[in-house]
Amino acid sequence: MLYVLVHIGLDLSFGLYMTAAIKAATGVGLVFLLDSFCRVDLGILSWVIIATPFVITALASSIAMGLQLDKTMTAYAVEKFTPLAVDNTKNRDRYVTQLKGGEAPISSNPI
């Protein structure tokens, strides 16, 4: 339940209220399900349900590292980067000292 509470707290701090509500409902449901498994002596099944995602993630990571998929994929992922030319001024950043409302471009308000 602590894992669910941490994620709900993070979602609430980012303003993702609907995501937090869905995670809360799902988390409470899963905690209730796992607790009911443990009450009828199916604790092993509860541990299998908890451990399966971790085992699958570890297995997938080891396979990807063993096959060196990162090196293979980076050979195909070539960025098409073209530097700005001197005459290409439409994409250049401009030095801004004041915004339209007269305020500074960097907030001086300590939040």
Secondary structure, 3 states (H helix, E strand, C coil): CHHHHHHHHHHHHCCCHHHHHHHHHHHHHHHHHHHHHHHCCCHHHHHHHHHHHHHHHHHHHHHHHHCCHHHHHHHHCCCCCCCCCCCCCCCCCCCCCCCCCCCCCCCCCCC
